[in-house]
Amino acid sequence: MSYCAGWKHKGSVYLLADTVSSVQIPPRRQQISLGELLTDHRDEPVEEPALKLVRIAPGAVAACTGDAGSVSRLLEFLQANHAGVTNNGELLSLLDVRLGPFSDAKPVSLLLATSGSDGSSELLRWTSSGGLDATGSDLLQIGDPTPYHSALSPEILSILAAADPSPERMLPVLTAIAQSRGVSGGSIDLNGDGVIFGLLTRGGAVTWQEDTLVVLYDQAFASPAHVAVLARSDELVVHASQDAATRVFVPLRSNRRSAARDVCWLRGIQDELAADRFRFRVFISTCDQVITLIIRNDFERESGYVRLKRKSNGQFDFALSPEMTSLLLRPLEDRSQGSVPLRLSVRED
């Protein structure tokens, strides 16, 4: 069970991925980031094994799903050969020639997102069963069918394109919409919902989503669960309130020693988690697709929407302004707008 998506828009390519995969061995933990108990998916255990977004070269990133061993070989080949190839489609086609044939019992899929300093950008999909995808679509998705796959519909993307936020603002909106579709679409009840996070490549540079606090709440806002997500050194740090655990996700294929093994680095991460300097605070209803994104612009000023009181183990209590409470409880149907597929509110703070 896994999900990755890519969207090419106005010179940027956005890549999103969840943290959940089916594995062949019993999971090491009984919970995943959003607190669900782990169960089997298609008779295979589900766990959060590794980061699916992997930097290939400057301006180039891959998103991968499937058998971990096969994926590692693909990534190793791409990292070793990307610099010597000018056509990314030809590079992906070489996967069949150099590494194939692939087992039908262990399928793998890959998205490759690239950008150049000349303003160029490209999004490609390759699968072990079908090879290079020649459709040329600006939205490509891979992984097992999940509620996520219906989140970024053409209708939703056209609305976002018309709103035209900056790339750095667009990224958390995309991940929040996908996360919300999973939370309210049933996958959370199937124990298969991990954290969705992302990055973008633009102008030959890769930029991760900035520090984000994801809050899941019900209509009573009773004991909301929250997950802090930080990208550091191409690795993902996730702290969940449900079990007070901090997880570090390392790319499936990495050419360097993980920073997570450095004790001083881990201590610094814990200090950052406790500091409440999250650029994005994303509130997602577990009842309906109601999403509220608060963008912090001034960390020295008290928030006008949400005040966080630090507890122990990186957990927080929340104090909400009247306007924030109203935003969180807005229904999907009202007299002025009728029924809408989701309710997205974005506020600068």
Rosetta silent file (secondary structure, phi, psi, omega in degrees, C-alpha in Angstrom):
SEQUENCE: MSYCAGWKHKGSVYLLADTVSSVQIPPRRQQISLGELLTDHRDEPVEEPALKLVRIAPGAVAACTGDAGSVSRLLEFLQANHAGVTNNGELLSLLDVRLGPFSDAKPVSLLLATSGSDGSSELLRWTSSGGLDATGSDLLQIGDPTPYHSALSPEILSILAAADPSPERMLPVLTAIAQSRGVSGGSIDLNGDGVIFGLLTRGGAVTWQEDTLVVLYDQAFASPAHVAVLARSDELVVHASQDAATRVFVPLRSNRRSAARDVCWLRGIQDELAADRFRFRVFISTCDQVITLIIRNDFERESGYVRLKRKSNGQFDFALSPEMTSLLLRPLEDRSQGSVPLRLSVRED
SCORE:     score description
SCORE:     0.000 S_00000001
   1 L     0.000  117.646 -179.078    0.000    0.000    0.000 S_00000001
   2 L  -163.565  164.611 -176.834    1.629    3.236   -1.128 S_00000001
   3 E  -150.989  133.082  170.516    1.040    6.461   -3.015 S_00000001
   4 E  -139.463  146.846  178.387    3.122    8.970   -4.993 S_00000001
   5 E  -143.160  149.776  175.300    1.957   11.766   -7.271 S_00000001
   6 E  -133.640  142.014  178.129    3.547   14.361   -9.515 S_00000001
   7 E  -136.904  126.476  177.034    2.094   17.522  -11.038 S_00000001
   8 E  -101.057  127.045 -176.111    3.805   19.779  -13.552 S_00000001
   9 E  -153.490  119.233  172.388    2.593   23.366  -13.526 S_00000001
  10 L    50.315   52.235  175.131    4.137   26.611  -14.788 S_00000001
  11 L    85.227   -7.149  177.457    7.792   25.584  -14.701 S_00000001
  12 E  -112.163  149.860  170.525    7.551   23.671  -11.414 S_00000001
  13 E  -123.191  123.394 -179.450    7.125   19.964  -10.805 S_00000001
  14 E  -100.658  134.827  175.276    5.575   18.952   -7.491 S_00000001
  15 E  -121.542  132.044  177.174    6.133   15.483   -6.026 S_00000001
  16 E  -123.793  149.662  175.839    4.094   14.077   -3.143 S_00000001
  17 E  -153.458  147.783  171.785    4.446   10.759   -1.350 S_00000001
  18 L   -90.602  178.593 -175.331    3.012    9.029    1.681 S_00000001
  19 L  -107.066    7.104 -172.948    5.113    7.155    4.220 S_00000001
  20 L  -105.175  141.885  175.106    3.315    3.791    4.110 S_00000001
  21 E  -147.344  154.290  169.380    4.294    0.634    2.217 S_00000001
  22 E   -77.315  140.035 -178.619    3.507   -3.062    2.272 S_00000001
  23 L  -128.609  162.916 -176.602    6.467   -5.054    3.608 S_00000001
  24 L   -92.566   -8.654 -177.435    7.448   -8.710    3.647 S_00000001
  25 L  -120.091  159.520  178.045    8.406   -8.886    7.332 S_00000001
  26 L   -58.113  139.176 -179.374    6.408   -8.149   10.503 S_00000001
  27 L   -64.410  148.383  179.874    6.309   -4.388   11.259 S_00000001
  28 L   -78.574  -25.324 -178.890    8.621   -3.082   13.945 S_00000001
  29 L  -117.525  158.234  177.284    5.992   -0.716   15.356 S_00000001
  30 L   -93.757   -7.170  178.694    2.339   -1.153   16.233 S_00000001
  31 E  -137.354  158.886  172.653    1.415    2.348   15.024 S_00000001
  32 L  -114.982 -173.476 -164.437    2.280    4.673   12.175 S_00000001
  33 L   -57.220  -39.280 -178.258    2.575    8.443   12.084 S_00000001
  34 L   -88.674    6.292  169.096   -1.098    9.344   12.296 S_00000001
  35 L    96.979   -1.719 -177.665   -1.627    6.871   15.097 S_00000001
  36 L   -74.412  147.594  171.549   -3.485    4.030   13.384 S_00000001
  37 E   -70.536  139.594 -178.757   -2.784    0.451   14.400 S_00000001
  38 L   -80.573  136.110  174.463   -1.016   -1.378   11.606 S_00000001
  39 L  -129.962 -171.580  179.366   -2.792   -4.252    9.902 S_00000001
  40 E   -90.242  148.650  174.542   -2.273   -6.277    6.755 S_00000001
  41 E  -125.527  116.022 -176.032   -2.985   -4.988    3.261 S_00000001
  42 L    54.815   45.152  177.155   -3.537   -7.717    0.682 S_00000001
  43 L    65.347   16.801  176.290   -2.123  -10.259    3.148 S_00000001
  44 E  -122.731  139.147  177.486    1.081   -8.212    3.576 S_00000001
  45 E   -61.084  150.581  179.456    2.083   -6.248    6.695 S_00000001
  46 E  -113.219  134.630 -179.722    1.966   -2.455    6.411 S_00000001
  47 E  -151.235  173.961  173.150    4.710   -0.243    7.806 S_00000001
  48 L  -105.668   88.384 -170.205    6.544    3.046    7.255 S_00000001
  49 L   -86.173  -40.537 -173.254    9.860    1.670    5.977 S_00000001
  50 L  -161.688  165.031  178.514   11.656    4.435    4.052 S_00000001
  51 E   -78.093  129.718 -175.707   11.331    7.779    2.298 S_00000001
  52 L   -89.042   -9.622  178.763   10.008    7.389   -1.248 S_00000001
  53 E   -99.437  119.286 -172.029   11.307   10.744   -2.539 S_00000001
  54 E  -130.559  127.656  177.260   14.964   10.456   -3.527 S_00000001
  55 E   -71.975  129.046  179.547   17.243   13.088   -5.050 S_00000001
  56 E   -96.472  -42.604 -177.871   18.876   11.782   -8.226 S_00000001
  57 E  -163.134  171.988  175.575   20.918   14.823   -9.254 S_00000001
  58 L   -54.183  122.902  179.336   20.696   18.632   -8.942 S_00000001
  59 L    80.766    1.692 -177.038   17.156   19.511   -9.999 S_00000001
  60 E  -127.076  129.766 -178.908   16.134   15.845  -10.400 S_00000001
  61 E  -137.560  143.620  176.200   14.093   13.769   -7.954 S_00000001
  62 E  -114.082  146.539  170.683   12.486   10.344   -8.189 S_00000001
  63 E  -119.405  131.946 -169.676    9.413    9.013   -6.396 S_00000001
  64 E  -133.149  145.596  170.509    9.204    5.227   -6.163 S_00000001
  65 E  -135.663  155.343  177.269    6.813    2.476   -5.111 S_00000001
  66 E   118.619 -164.717 -177.470    7.164   -1.288   -5.139 S_00000001
  67 L   -56.181  124.809 -173.754    9.694   -3.919   -4.128 S_00000001
  68 H   -61.684  -40.105 -179.566   12.422   -2.224   -2.066 S_00000001
  69 H   -64.103  -44.236  178.603   15.260   -4.276   -3.540 S_00000001
  70 H   -66.256  -40.970  178.980   14.247   -3.546   -7.128 S_00000001
  71 H   -61.424  -41.238  179.548   13.667    0.125   -6.352 S_00000001
  72 H   -60.600  -39.391  178.604   17.145    0.434   -4.853 S_00000001
  73 H   -66.948  -39.723  178.480   18.683   -0.945   -8.055 S_00000001
  74 H   -62.632  -46.317 -178.133   16.679    1.490  -10.173 S_00000001
  75 H   -65.311  -39.935  177.734   17.721    4.470   -8.077 S_00000001
  76 H   -60.779  -41.772  178.878   21.358    3.421   -8.077 S_00000001
  77 H   -64.962  -44.778 -179.223   21.286    3.211  -11.880 S_00000001
  78 H   -63.870  -43.005  179.222   19.614    6.621  -12.242 S_00000001
  79 H   -64.316  -34.098 -177.792   22.043    8.312   -9.863 S_00000001
  80 H   -79.270  -24.441 -170.731   25.026    6.802  -11.696 S_00000001
  81 H  -117.809   -5.166 -175.784   23.835    7.613  -15.217 S_00000001
  82 H   -62.296  -39.352 -176.092   21.736   10.787  -15.039 S_00000001
  83 H   -65.859  -27.264 -175.721   24.668   13.137  -15.653 S_00000001
  84 H   -94.244    6.295 -176.974   25.641   11.386  -18.881 S_00000001
  85 L  -123.814  132.693 -179.597   22.188   11.421  -20.523 S_00000001
  86 L   -95.089  -15.153 -178.855   20.495   14.474  -22.047 S_00000001
  87 L  -115.701  113.422 -176.431   17.105   12.820  -22.635 S_00000001
  88 H   -67.571  -32.226  176.714   15.287   11.700  -19.501 S_00000001
  89 H   -63.492  -41.206  177.534   12.894    9.503  -21.447 S_00000001
  90 H   -65.613  -36.915  178.254   15.812    7.588  -22.925 S_00000001
  91 H   -60.503  -45.497  179.874   17.318    7.253  -19.442 S_00000001
  92 H   -68.289  -34.050  177.487   14.145    5.621  -18.119 S_00000001
  93 H   -64.400  -29.289  178.469   13.921    3.361  -21.165 S_00000001
  94 H   -66.794  -18.934  178.001   17.409    2.097  -20.332 S_00000001
  95 H   -60.856  -39.320  178.306   16.006    0.647  -17.112 S_00000001
  96 H   -68.244  -39.663 -175.406   14.345   -2.102  -19.161 S_00000001
  97 H   -72.055  -46.154 -173.289   17.457   -2.707  -21.228 S_00000001
  98 H   -86.451  -33.456 -173.008   20.043   -2.710  -18.457 S_00000001
  99 H  -112.582  -14.550 -178.686   18.082   -4.021  -15.457 S_00000001
 100 L   -77.489  176.093   -4.197   15.188   -6.001  -16.943 S_00000001
 101 L   -74.943  159.248 -178.049   13.327   -8.242  -17.202 S_00000001
 102 L  -106.609  148.580 -178.634   11.371   -7.544  -14.033 S_00000001
 103 L   -73.702  133.851  175.959    9.314   -9.999  -12.035 S_00000001
 104 L   -66.266  -24.175 -179.131    5.530   -9.664  -12.292 S_00000001
 105 L   -77.629  -16.168  179.885    5.373  -10.714   -8.649 S_00000001
 106 L  -130.587   67.521 -177.940    7.468   -7.703   -7.586 S_00000001
 107 L   -69.024  150.462  176.015    6.271   -4.727   -9.664 S_00000001
 108 E  -135.103  150.880  178.249    7.882   -1.321   -9.289 S_00000001
 109 E  -136.381  154.396 -173.868    6.862    2.148  -10.452 S_00000001
 110 E  -149.075  137.337  168.515    8.756    5.402  -10.666 S_00000001
 111 E  -110.686  137.139  176.209    8.123    9.102  -11.252 S_00000001
 112 E  -121.102  120.094  179.165   11.003   11.301  -12.380 S_00000001
 113 E  -113.474  128.324 -179.564   10.714   15.067  -11.912 S_00000001
 114 E  -136.435  155.425  172.828   13.388   17.369  -13.344 S_00000001
 115 E  -148.233  157.013 -179.547   13.940   21.065  -13.922 S_00000001
 116 L  -125.092  162.067  179.316   16.699   23.164  -15.439 S_00000001
 117 L   -65.837  -15.561  177.388   18.131   26.618  -14.894 S_00000001
 118 L   -84.017    4.374  179.359   16.752   27.538  -18.332 S_00000001
 119 L    93.545   -2.234  179.978   13.193   27.214  -16.992 S_00000001
 120 L   -73.784  155.453  175.805   12.563   23.777  -18.434 S_00000001
 121 E  -153.560  153.538 -176.721   10.714   21.101  -16.453 S_00000001
 122 E  -152.220  143.163  175.908    9.656   17.515  -17.058 S_00000001
 123 E  -132.138  123.246 -176.723    7.575   14.839  -15.343 S_00000001
 124 E  -130.543  153.189  176.381    7.820   11.204  -16.482 S_00000001
 125 E  -126.568  138.401  176.117    6.441    7.872  -15.309 S_00000001
 126 E  -133.841  138.454  175.483    7.979    4.425  -15.730 S_00000001
 127 E  -129.569  151.275  179.975    6.620    1.056  -14.581 S_00000001
 128 L   -68.407  -21.176 -179.656    8.192   -2.396  -14.676 S_00000001
 129 L   -89.535  -29.852 -174.836    5.086   -3.733  -16.407 S_00000001
 130 L  -122.852   -4.295 -179.160    4.622   -1.071  -19.064 S_00000001
 131 E    73.815 -148.157 -177.038    7.914    0.778  -19.398 S_00000001
 132 E   -74.146  131.254  177.173    7.948    4.505  -20.173 S_00000001
 133 L   -81.933  121.627 -175.649    4.565    6.262  -20.098 S_00000001
 134 L  -101.681   13.519 -176.101    4.177    8.269  -23.292 S_00000001
 135 L   -69.612  -29.924 -179.210    0.904   10.044  -22.397 S_00000001
 136 L    72.766   20.995 -178.774    2.618   13.315  -21.520 S_00000001
 137 L   -69.492  147.143  177.269    0.101   14.082  -18.775 S_00000001
 138 L   -80.867  -15.268  176.170    0.869   16.890  -16.325 S_00000001
 139 E  -119.360  119.544  179.367   -0.571   14.777  -13.460 S_00000001
 140 E  -129.960  139.039 -178.889    0.922   11.334  -12.891 S_00000001
 141 E  -134.107  150.361  177.451    0.300    8.960   -9.979 S_00000001
 142 E  -139.314  166.127  178.922    1.703    5.588   -8.929 S_00000001
 143 E   110.102  178.176  178.530    1.097    3.052   -6.168 S_00000001
 144 L   -67.265  148.829  176.582   -1.797    0.907   -5.030 S_00000001
 145 L   -59.342  122.474  178.665   -5.315    2.300   -5.574 S_00000001
 146 L  -138.988  168.241  174.229   -6.174    4.397   -2.519 S_00000001
 147 H   -56.117  -26.232  179.740   -8.538    7.320   -1.797 S_00000001
 148 H   -55.756  -35.942 -172.580   -5.535    9.586   -2.443 S_00000001
 149 H   -65.303  -16.945  177.529   -5.717    8.865   -6.171 S_00000001
 150 H   -99.756    1.204 -174.755   -9.024   10.722   -6.454 S_00000001
 151 L   -71.405  -51.287 -175.050   -7.865   13.730   -4.424 S_00000001
 152 L   -91.747   69.992 -178.497   -6.073   15.780   -7.087 S_00000001
 153 L   -75.369  160.341  176.061   -8.841   15.724   -9.661 S_00000001
 154 H   -54.718  -35.542  179.142   -8.725   17.880  -12.830 S_00000001
 155 H   -64.005  -46.993 -179.639  -11.409   20.083  -11.269 S_00000001
 156 H   -64.148  -45.191 -178.087   -9.369   20.694   -8.116 S_00000001
 157 H   -65.302  -35.208  178.409   -6.144   21.308  -10.026 S_00000001
 158 H   -67.118  -36.266  176.740   -7.835   23.786  -12.375 S_00000001
 159 H   -65.629  -43.806  179.061   -9.105   25.755   -9.367 S_00000001
 160 H   -65.267  -39.905  179.040   -5.620   25.801   -7.836 S_00000001
 161 H   -63.284  -37.823  179.268   -4.070   26.812  -11.151 S_00000001
 162 H   -68.991  -35.932  178.032   -6.520   29.713  -11.431 S_00000001
 163 H   -68.533  -33.358  172.823   -5.708   30.857   -7.884 S_00000001
 164 L    53.336   56.190  172.909   -2.005   30.762   -8.860 S_00000001
 165 L   -72.162  169.742  176.343   -0.261   30.873   -5.475 S_00000001
 166 L   -64.346  156.376  179.198    3.521   30.868   -5.351 S_00000001
 167 H   -54.664  -38.923 -179.662    5.148   27.425   -5.752 S_00000001
 168 H   -67.473  -25.940  176.540    6.104   27.423   -2.062 S_00000001
 169 H   -86.242  -32.421 -179.392    2.439   28.061   -1.154 S_00000001
 170 H   -64.427  -39.525 -174.231    1.062   25.599   -3.697 S_00000001
 171 H   -57.530  -52.649 -179.978    3.014   22.654   -2.285 S_00000001
 172 H   -66.110  -25.937  175.401    1.395   22.518    1.205 S_00000001
 173 H   -65.959  -44.517  179.634   -2.033   22.984   -0.383 S_00000001
 174 H   -62.318  -47.228 -178.469   -1.484   19.914   -2.584 S_00000001
 175 H   -66.456  -35.559  179.615   -0.256   17.734    0.284 S_00000001
 176 H   -66.733  -41.659  178.979   -3.098   18.908    2.542 S_00000001
 177 H   -63.689  -44.760  178.558   -5.748   18.065   -0.057 S_00000001
 178 H   -63.943  -44.095  179.139   -4.285   14.603   -0.622 S_00000001
 179 H   -60.882  -42.431 -178.785   -3.940   13.993    3.123 S_00000001
 180 H   -64.165  -38.554 -179.974   -7.519   15.086    3.727 S_00000001
 181 H   -63.056  -35.937  177.114   -8.860   12.756    1.043 S_00000001
 182 H   -72.210  -41.534 -177.594   -7.221    9.837    2.807 S_00000001
 183 H   -65.194  -44.603 -177.291   -8.356   10.873    6.274 S_00000001
 184 H   -92.123   -8.935 -175.282  -11.988   11.422    5.288 S_00000001
 185 L   -94.837    2.328  173.655  -12.041    8.845    2.491 S_00000001
 186 L   110.618  -18.897 -177.063  -11.768    5.733    4.601 S_00000001
 187 L   -68.556  -26.486  177.989   -8.101    4.773    4.460 S_00000001
 188 L   -65.980  -31.423  176.903   -7.591    5.949    8.029 S_00000001
 189 L   -76.252  -20.993  177.828  -10.162    3.330    9.091 S_00000001
 190 L   -90.452    5.662  177.430   -8.271    0.728    7.082 S_00000001
 191 L    63.190   35.576 -178.963   -5.101    1.554    9.024 S_00000001
 192 L  -126.050   25.437 -172.360   -3.239    2.587    5.912 S_00000001
 193 L  -109.349  108.225  174.194   -2.868    6.309    6.271 S_00000001
 194 L  -101.372 -173.826  178.154    0.624    7.739    6.728 S_00000001
 195 L   -77.391  138.762  173.626    1.863   11.279    6.445 S_00000001
 196 L  -105.844  127.581 -179.730    1.895   12.859    2.987 S_00000001
 197 E  -138.754  169.842 -175.826    4.706   15.300    2.351 S_00000001
 198 E  -158.199 -178.256  178.410    6.356   16.742   -0.730 S_00000001
 199 E  -150.271  172.129  175.152    8.890   18.809   -2.564 S_00000001
 200 E  -138.494  150.970  172.436    9.175   20.748   -5.797 S_00000001
 201 E  -118.563  133.113 -176.367   11.846   21.168   -8.413 S_00000001
 202 E  -157.437  133.666  177.583   12.075   24.471  -10.264 S_00000001
 203 L    61.789   26.813  179.303   14.884   26.276  -12.054 S_00000001
 204 L    83.434    8.532 -179.529   17.289   23.404  -11.490 S_00000001
 205 E  -125.325  148.292  178.357   16.837   23.417   -7.689 S_00000001
 206 E  -106.176  130.484 -179.670   14.924   21.112   -5.342 S_00000001
 207 E  -127.298  122.482  176.742   12.939   22.639   -2.461 S_00000001
 208 E   -79.191  155.017  171.289   11.286   20.606    0.267 S_00000001
 209 L   -58.190  138.096 -179.420    8.021   21.654    1.881 S_00000001
 210 L   -71.285  168.495 -175.326    8.766   23.825    4.890 S_00000001
 211 L   -50.458  131.899 -171.568    8.161   22.675    8.475 S_00000001
 212 E  -134.513  137.275  172.044    4.546   21.632    8.861 S_00000001
 213 E  -111.843  117.394  179.680    2.237   20.761   11.747 S_00000001
 214 E  -101.560  126.086 -177.767   -0.702   18.583   10.686 S_00000001
 215 E  -120.097  123.722  176.013   -3.662   18.511   13.088 S_00000001
 216 E  -102.963  130.762 -174.850   -6.509   15.999   12.775 S_00000001
 217 E  -141.523  156.881  173.519   -9.704   16.918   14.630 S_00000001
 218 L  -104.846 -176.272 -174.968  -13.339   15.893   14.994 S_00000001
 219 L   -63.935  -27.685  179.947  -16.385   18.131   15.334 S_00000001
 220 L   -88.242   -6.338 -175.533  -15.911   18.424   19.100 S_00000001
 221 L    51.351   41.458  179.703  -12.173   19.154   18.719 S_00000001
 222 L   -93.184  121.226  178.774  -11.661   16.595   21.465 S_00000001
 223 L    49.217   58.486  179.059   -8.071   15.364   21.837 S_00000001
 224 L   -62.477  140.373  176.065   -6.887   16.360   18.346 S_00000001
 225 E   -89.557  141.086  178.246   -3.984   14.318   17.023 S_00000001
 226 E  -135.991  149.717 -178.768   -1.071   16.223   15.562 S_00000001
 227 E  -132.204  124.408  175.999    2.006   15.303   13.565 S_00000001
 228 E   -95.141  132.946 -177.357    5.044   17.552   13.094 S_00000001
 229 E  -128.829  125.205  179.813    6.947   17.040    9.831 S_00000001
 230 E  -129.968  133.798  172.731   10.390   18.490    9.061 S_00000001
 231 E   -98.618  124.261 -179.424   12.587   17.858    6.011 S_00000001
 232 E  -139.403  126.183  175.052   16.281   17.895    6.845 S_00000001
 233 L    54.138   41.026 -179.013   19.223   16.805    4.667 S_00000001
 234 L    61.991   22.342  173.225   16.854   15.032    2.239 S_00000001
 235 E  -122.606  158.933 -175.036   15.473   13.000    5.135 S_00000001
 236 E  -114.646  125.738  177.330   12.063   13.318    6.764 S_00000001
 237 E  -104.837  125.538 -177.734   11.558   13.805   10.507 S_00000001
 238 E  -128.357  123.480  175.896    8.066   12.985   11.790 S_00000001
 239 E  -116.892  121.949 -177.180    6.909   13.405   15.380 S_00000001
 240 E  -106.840  135.497 -179.484    3.463   12.016   16.240 S_00000001
 241 L   -73.008  -25.468 -174.672    1.466   13.049   19.309 S_00000001
 242 L   -61.334  -41.294  179.712   -0.338    9.707   19.484 S_00000001
 243 L  -122.757    8.017  178.520    2.689    7.767   20.676 S_00000001
 244 L    55.796   29.447 -178.028    5.144   10.671   21.281 S_00000001
 245 E  -101.407  143.011  174.153    7.573    8.966   18.915 S_00000001
 246 E  -108.310  122.950 -178.995    9.995   10.703   16.559 S_00000001
 247 E  -112.767  143.135  175.299   10.682    8.843   13.310 S_00000001
 248 E  -119.539  118.367 -179.619   13.367    9.635   10.752 S_00000001
 249 E   -97.985  120.549 -178.862   12.711    8.404    7.216 S_00000001
 250 L   -99.290  142.540  178.911   15.827    7.852    5.130 S_00000001
 251 E   -54.834  149.411  178.855   15.615    7.616    1.303 S_00000001
 252 L   -54.871  -35.414  178.970   15.364    4.124   -0.152 S_00000001
 253 L  -132.564  116.080 -179.109   18.702    4.697   -1.816 S_00000001
 254 L  -130.716  136.518 -179.525   21.170    7.111   -0.254 S_00000001
 255 L   -87.912    4.699 -176.245   24.809    7.705   -1.154 S_00000001
 256 L  -139.112  166.822  179.124   25.703    9.041    2.275 S_00000001
 257 L   -69.455  136.293 -178.428   25.512    8.232    5.936 S_00000001
 258 L   -65.128  134.528  177.151   22.176    9.116    7.499 S_00000001
 259 H   -66.286  -20.535 -176.509   22.217   12.255    9.628 S_00000001
 260 H   -66.269  -14.232  179.203   19.804   10.473   11.975 S_00000001
 261 H   -83.654   -5.929 -178.780   22.712    8.504   13.430 S_00000001
 262 L   -89.736  117.349 -176.628   24.265   11.694   14.815 S_00000001
 263 H   -61.811  -42.204  179.257   23.244   12.166   18.457 S_00000001
 264 H   -63.614  -38.886  178.431   23.811   15.945   18.358 S_00000001
 265 H   -62.212  -43.871 -179.707   21.708   16.192   15.192 S_00000001
 266 H   -64.820  -38.012  177.384   18.842   14.337   16.878 S_00000001
 267 H   -64.394  -40.106  177.590   19.024   16.598   19.925 S_00000001
 268 H   -63.031  -38.632  177.973   18.828   19.627   17.662 S_00000001
 269 H   -62.713  -42.852  178.967   15.763   18.161   15.947 S_00000001
 270 H   -61.477  -38.485  177.410   14.037   17.682   19.295 S_00000001
 271 H   -64.917  -39.697  178.819   14.703   21.338   20.133 S_00000001
 272 H   -65.835  -40.541  179.860   13.223   22.394   16.782 S_00000001
 273 H   -61.996  -34.846 -177.580   10.125   20.271   17.323 S_00000001
 274 H   -82.749  -10.278 -171.695    9.526   21.934   20.680 S_00000001
 275 L   -83.961  -12.632 -178.365   10.055   25.477   19.386 S_00000001
 276 L    54.165   54.309  174.802    6.746   25.797   17.489 S_00000001
 277 L  -118.691   51.594  179.269    8.264   27.449   14.423 S_00000001
 278 L   -83.917  124.245  178.635    6.178   25.602   11.866 S_00000001
 279 L   -63.615  -39.656 -177.221    5.720   27.596    8.676 S_00000001
 280 E  -119.661  131.185  170.810    2.506   25.740    7.894 S_00000001
 281 E  -115.411  116.911 -174.855   -0.208   24.609   10.290 S_00000001
 282 E  -112.511  117.710  178.137   -2.671   22.329    8.522 S_00000001
 283 E  -105.006  125.622 -175.394   -5.954   21.469   10.231 S_00000001
 284 E  -127.476  124.470  177.892   -7.875   18.562    8.677 S_00000001
 285 E   -75.123  137.808  175.533  -11.318   17.374    9.751 S_00000001
 286 L   -85.880   -3.306 -178.990  -11.742   13.620   10.144 S_00000001
 287 L   -96.953  -48.973  179.290  -15.467   14.002    9.404 S_00000001
 288 L  -131.409  170.416  177.497  -15.533   15.968    6.127 S_00000001
 289 L   -81.578   70.416  175.664  -12.972   17.323    3.706 S_00000001
 290 E  -108.561  118.784 -174.361  -12.573   20.598    5.574 S_00000001
 291 E  -124.281  130.496  176.831   -8.995   21.891    5.371 S_00000001
 292 E  -126.907  119.638 -179.073   -7.618   25.015    7.001 S_00000001
 293 E  -109.942  119.470  176.064   -4.054   26.103    6.218 S_00000001
 294 E  -105.855  123.000 -178.826   -2.434   28.755    8.407 S_00000001
 295 E  -104.900  114.927 -179.576    0.796   30.215    6.987 S_00000001
 296 L   -83.254  122.143  177.657    3.061   31.751    9.604 S_00000001
 297 L  -106.136  -23.997 -177.078    4.980   34.770    8.304 S_00000001
 298 L  -132.385  101.301 -177.671    6.160   36.289   11.577 S_00000001
 299 L   -74.888  -16.791 -178.789    7.354   33.853   14.218 S_00000001
 300 L   -83.018  -14.577 -179.815    8.101   36.635   16.690 S_00000001
 301 L  -102.696  143.669  179.386    4.464   37.710   16.816 S_00000001
 302 L   -66.514  138.533 -178.758    1.744   35.712   18.543 S_00000001
 303 L   -63.566  140.626  176.634   -0.562   33.949   16.114 S_00000001
 304 L   -86.809   -2.979 -176.693   -3.947   35.516   15.535 S_00000001
 305 L  -117.884  -44.686 -175.271   -5.542   32.135   14.834 S_00000001
 306 E  -138.800  129.077  171.836   -3.953   29.409   16.962 S_00000001
 307 E  -110.255  129.952 -178.697   -1.887   29.530   20.118 S_00000001
 308 E  -105.866  128.813  175.217    0.077   26.430   20.982 S_00000001
 309 E  -106.625  118.886 -177.071    1.005   25.616   24.556 S_00000001
 310 E   -69.497  132.992  172.466    3.907   23.237   24.770 S_00000001
 311 L  -107.948 -150.005  177.983    3.436   20.122   26.879 S_00000001
 312 L   -93.497  161.630  174.188    5.918   17.277   27.263 S_00000001
 313 L    58.260   33.171  176.728    7.381   15.058   24.524 S_00000001
 314 L    73.006   18.261  179.021    6.783   17.606   21.772 S_00000001
 315 L   -98.437  159.771 -175.350    3.003   17.702   22.309 S_00000001
 316 E  -135.634  150.509  163.473    0.827   20.822   22.343 S_00000001
 317 E   -98.968  150.473 -175.148   -2.478   22.137   23.652 S_00000001
 318 E  -115.542  135.061  170.613   -4.417   24.380   21.264 S_00000001
 319 E  -118.910  119.309 -172.612   -6.195   27.674   21.906 S_00000001
 320 E  -105.356  140.958  173.848   -8.286   28.749   18.911 S_00000001
 321 L   -73.992  160.905  177.396   -9.557   32.211   17.996 S_00000001
 322 H   -57.255  -40.263  178.915  -13.292   32.574   17.221 S_00000001
 323 H   -63.801  -41.665  179.479  -12.505   32.994   13.509 S_00000001
 324 H   -63.856  -42.366  178.079  -10.376   29.850   13.513 S_00000001
 325 H   -59.821  -41.599  178.758  -13.101   27.863   15.243 S_00000001
 326 H   -63.383  -41.111  178.946  -15.575   29.033   12.619 S_00000001
 327 H   -63.543  -42.315 -176.562  -13.241   27.968    9.797 S_00000001
 328 H   -66.725  -28.542 -174.183  -12.691   24.512   11.264 S_00000001
 329 L  -104.966   11.953  178.872  -16.399   23.816   11.621 S_00000001
 330 L   -65.277  134.415 -179.989  -17.620   25.146    8.286 S_00000001
 331 L   -78.320  164.629  176.416  -19.892   22.590    6.583 S_00000001
 332 L   -79.180   -6.198  179.855  -19.410   21.337    3.041 S_00000001
 333 E  -134.479  128.386  175.198  -22.856   22.648    2.174 S_00000001
 334 E  -144.090  173.565 -173.438  -24.230   26.125    2.791 S_00000001
 335 L   -68.383  -34.440 -174.019  -26.871   28.431    1.337 S_00000001
 336 L   -79.778  -35.178 -174.100  -24.523   30.671   -0.612 S_00000001
 337 L  -112.912   -9.326 -176.041  -22.325   28.047   -2.284 S_00000001
 338 E    71.228 -154.921 -179.179  -24.380   24.864   -2.184 S_00000001
 339 E   -86.529  134.815  179.184  -22.548   21.560   -1.858 S_00000001
 340 L  -125.900  150.393 -177.586  -18.786   21.577   -2.512 S_00000001
 341 L   -67.835  -30.109  176.453  -16.368   18.595   -2.707 S_00000001
 342 L  -155.608  160.418  179.032  -14.043   20.131   -0.125 S_00000001
 343 E  -118.119  111.169 -178.979  -13.659   23.277    1.919 S_00000001
 344 E  -115.393  121.513  176.569  -10.194   24.841    1.747 S_00000001
 345 E  -120.492  131.439  179.293   -9.371   27.981    3.712 S_00000001
 346 E  -122.835  128.248 -179.717   -5.919   29.584    3.601 S_00000001
 347 E  -130.102  135.636  172.830   -4.943   32.367    5.982 S_00000001
 348 E   -86.225  137.471 -174.188   -1.699   34.353    6.283 S_00000001
 349 L  -129.747    0.000    0.000   -0.664   34.844    9.884 S_00000001
